[in-house]
Amino acid sequence: MRRSLIHNGSCAQCERRAVYGVREKSILFVGAGVEQVPGILKARQLGLRVFAIDANPKARGAKFAHEFFNVSTHDVEAAADVAEWIKKKRGLDGVATIGVDAPITLATISDRLGLFGPSLETATLCSNKLIQKQALKRFGLPIPEFSAVSSESEVAKMLSRFKALVLKPIDSRGSRGVVQLYEGDNITQALNIARSHSPSGTVIAERMIRGPQISTESIIIDGKPYTVGFSDRNYEYWNRFKPHIIENGGDMPSRFLNLYDRINDLVAESARALGVRYGILKGDLVIENGEPKIIEFAARPSGGFFCTHQIPYSWGRDLVRVIILMYLGIPLKLEPVKPNEFCGSSIRFVHPETGTITAIHGIRDAYL
């Protein structure tokens, strides 16, 4: 375990704005990359002592933590050992993550130390796409047809039935190893790509639905969802990066606000299926013939600057602050979400051709 004392508590970017009942508490961030920086800075602004772990010794957020530990977020035992050491030597009141797909790590730490976090059962359901889909199906929720596949012949059989499939490693992270497959495509290549990103070597195939997709972000309190993120996912590069599926940001509010209540109900039902009564659920859904269907859920705040930037701009509330208070186990009361009052906001990522960026213009105008 490599430990670095980064600061003694002073930070020019971390003006303290202590919240009653929070100051002098401490929190461990699972991940210290660029997407975790807003959370680390917000925690310090709230008056918390902040610890962080990351496999990258030069992670962007490391310098903003009071103490940083060079440990992978996906090394469950090593991360839990760090958390236990912090609890014993420094005191620890919460464990959090933002945009890091490490539910087992988060659940293991919270379970061992008696902290708020997803249960191990929920974490398992949200880190294995196959058993999650089986759980959602048992609850009668609308999902695309799916099946575990282990051979080219099994894939070919499904492909002949549905004409287009999405192959996914069941236990990878994000969109790694997720590929699109059509009749006439190279089945062996697609299966090998998906399988190579699965630690267990297991792949599922699901019927591809080429409808509009929606990202959701919901705060679950006593089983009731407050869906504060409701964005149209942007797939303008669907063909450019084939067979891979690369999302390029999104637009909030969604064009499908007429489906907000229906989707919010699906979030509530999914939370029950996944065992989430108090926590965060990030959802991916697709619209088919005017009806929403569930692709998958994650029991964590989203990445891609959705929860740290886009939702706060659109919702008008400090979601990162809410997330931190939740991970500290502080009871929350939220006002009803009014989706018709969402402000417009968009995220796009630059995918330049190979070359050297020599200048960037218009940054100041973009903020006006």
N, C-alpha and C positions, 0 to 999 in steps of 0.2 A: 504494500500500500504506500503510494507516494503522496505525501501531504505537503501543501504549501500554505504558509501564513501569508495571505495577500495584503491584508490591511489590519490596522488596529482599531478600525471603526470609523475613520474619517474618509469621506468620499465627496469630491466636489459635485458630482452628479447625483448625490443621494441625500438631498435636503430632507431632514427628518420631519415628518408630520405624524407624530404618534397618535394612534387611535386608542381610545379607552379600551383596556383589557388586552392590548396587543403589544405595546411597548415592553421591551425586555424579554419578549418571547423569542424563540428561535425556530428556524425552518431550514430543511435540507431540500435543495433542488436537484432532482434527478435529471441531469443535463445542464450544460453551461455554454451551449452554442449561441449563435447570433439570435436565434428565435427565442431563447430563454432569457436574454438580456432584459427585456421589458419587465419580466416577472421578478428578476433579481433586484433590479433598480426599484421597482414598486415596493418590494418587501423592505428594502432599506429605508425608503421614504416613510413607510409605516412604523419604523422604529424597531424592526426585527433584526436579530443577529442572523446572518445568512451563511449557510454552508452550501457547497455545490460539488458534484462529482461529474466527471466527463473523461472519456478515453483520450481525448485530445489535450495534451498538456498545455497547449496554447489556445484553448477555447476562449472565444471572445468574452464570455461572461466571467471567466475565472478571476480577472482583476477586480471585479466588482463585489465578489464574495469576501466575507471576512476570512474564511478558510476554504481552500480548494483542495480536493483530493483527486488525483489522477487515476480514476477507476472507471471502467466501462459501465455505462448504464444498463448494459445487457448481461453483465456478470453478476447474477443475482446474489450469490453468496458473498462475493467481495463487497458489493454495495451494502448488503445487510450488515456485514462486519463493520464497515465504516459507520453506518448509522448507529449501531450498538456502541461503538467507541465514543461517538459524539454524545450520545445520550448519557453515558457514564461520566465522561470527562467534562462536558460543556453544558449538558442539558439540551433536550430536543422536544419541541412542542408540535411539530408538523413536518410532513414530507410532501413535496409537490412536484409536479411536472407541467410543462407547457410545450406542446408540440413534439414530445418524445414518445415514441411508440414502445413503451416498456412497462406494460401493466403488471406483469408478474413481479418485476422488481419493486414497483410501488406497493403492490399488495403485500408482498413478503415483508417489507420493512414496516408497513403500518400494522400488520398482523403481529409481528414479533414484539414490537415496541408499544402496542396498545394505542396507536395513533389513528386519526381519521384516514380513510382511504378505501378503495374498492376491496371487496372481499376476494379471497383467492379464487372462489368459484366464479365470480363475475370476471375477474382478470383472465381466467382460463377461457371463458366463453368469448371474451373480446380479443383474444390473441390467437384463436384457432378458428379460421373461417368455416370449416366444416361443421364443428360442433355448434357454432353460433347459428348457422343456417338451420341445423336440425332443431335447435331450441326455438327459433322463430317459427319454424314450420309446425312444431307441436302446439304452439299457441294460436295457430291458424292465421298467422300474419301473411300478407301478400309479398311473396318473394319470387324471383325468377326460378324456373326449374333448374336443378343442379344435381351433380353426382360426383363422388370421388372417382378418379380415373387413374389407372396405373399402366395402361398400354395404349399403343396407337390404335388398336382395333376398337377399344372402348370409346376413344375420342371420335373415331370415324363413325361409329354407330350413332353417337349423339349428334355429330355434325350432319349426318344424312337426315336426321329428324328435324333439326332446328335451323340448318343452313348457315348459321353464324354463332360462334361461341366466344366466351371469355375464359381463358385458362388462368388459374391463380394458384400460387403456392399457398397452402393452408396456414402456414405459420411464418410468413415473411412479414416485412414492415412496409406500410404504405403501399405504393404501386410497384414496388420492386418485384420483377418477375411476372407481372400481370401482362398478358398478351391477348390480342384479338386474333381470331382464326375464322377463315371463311372456306367454303367449298373450293377446292383447287389449291389451297395453300399447303405448305409443307408441315404436315402434322408432327413429324418427328422433331423438326426444329423447334416448333412452338412448345411441345411437351418438354423438350430438354431445357429450354429457357426457363419455363415455370419451375421445373423440378430443381434446377440448379440454385434457385433462390429459397428453397425449402430446407430447413435444417433436418426435417424428418423425411424429406424426399417425397412428400405427398402432395398431390395436385387435385384441385376440383375444377370441373368444367360447369359453366352455367350458361343458360340461354342468353344470348346477347339481346338487349333491348336498346335500340338506337333512338331513344326518345330523349327529351331534355332532362338534364340531371340537376338535382338540388342538393346543396350542402346545408346541413342544419347544425346548430349548436344549442344545447338545452341544459339549463340548470334544473336539476331534479331535487325538489324539496318535499319530503313526505310522500314521494311517489308522483307528485304533480310536476309536469314539465313547464318550465318557462323558456320557450324557444326564442332566444334573443338573436340567433343567427339564422338567416333564411336567404340563401344566395343562389343564383344561377351559376352553375359550373361552366367554365369556358373550355371547349374542346376544339378550338380552331385548328389545332395541329394534329387532329385525329389521323390524317393520312400521312402527314410529314414524318412522323416518328414510328409509323407502323413497322413491326407488329406491336410495339410498345404503346401503352396508353398514357399520354402525358397531359395532365390538366394544366391550363395556363390561367390561373386565377379565377375570378368570378365577379359577378355583379350583384349588388344588394341595394334595394330589396329585389327579390325574385319577381319575374313576370307572372308568377303563379300564386300571388297572394290570395286568390280565390280558393286555393287549396290549403291555406295555412291551418285552419282549424282541423281539417281532416288529417294533415300530416302531424300536427301537434298531438292528436289522438293516437296516431301510430307510434309516436315517440313514447307516450305514456304506456301503451301496451307492450312496447319493446323493452322499456325499463323494467316492467314486471317480469318479462321473459328472461331478462338478463340479471335479475336480482338487484337492481339499482333503485333504492328508495331515497338516497341522498347522495348526490354527486353530479358528475358531468357526463353527458352523452353527446358525442359527435356523430352525426348521421350522414350517410350518402344514400340518396333515393333517386329513382328514375320515373318519369311519367310515361305511361303507356295507355293510349286511348282515353286520355283525360283522367286516369287514375294513378295515384302514386304507388310504387312498389319499392320495397326496401332492398338495397344492395348490401349494406352492412353498417354496423355501429362500432364505435370505439369509446371506451370508458375513460376518456381523458379530454383535456382541452385540445383544440385543433392546432395544427401547424400552418405553414404557408402565410403567416401574419394575419390569419383570419380572426383569431380570438384576441390578438394583441393590438391590431390596428383597424381592420375593416369593421368588425362588429362595434367597437366603441365609437367609431366615427358615425356609423349609421344608427345605432341604438341610442347614442347619446349618454351612455352610462359607462363607468369604469369597470369593464368586465374583469380585467386582470386583478383589481382590488377584490372583487367579489370572489374570484377563484382562490386567492390567497387566504381570505377569511374562512372560506369553506374548508380548505385543506388544514387549517388550524382547528377545525372542529367547532367554530363559532356559529351558533344558530343564526340563520338568515331569514329575513322577511323581505320579499320583493313585491313591488307593485305589479299589477297585471301588465303584460306586454301588449303594446298597441302597434301591431305591424303596419297599419296605415300611416303611422307617424315616422317610420324608418326614413332616414335621409339616404340619398343616393351615394354609393361609393363603389369603386372598382379596383381590382388588383390585376396587374399583368406582370409577367416576368419576361426579361429580354433573352431571346435565344439567337444570338448573332451568329453569322457565318464565321468560319475560322479567320482570324486576323488579329490586329492590334487596335484597341480603342485609343484614339489620339485626343479626343475632346468630347465633352458632354455639355450641351447647351440647354437652357430653359429650365434649370432646376428651380431658380427663384420664382419664375412665373408659375410653375406647377403648384406652388404653395399659396398663390394669391387667389 
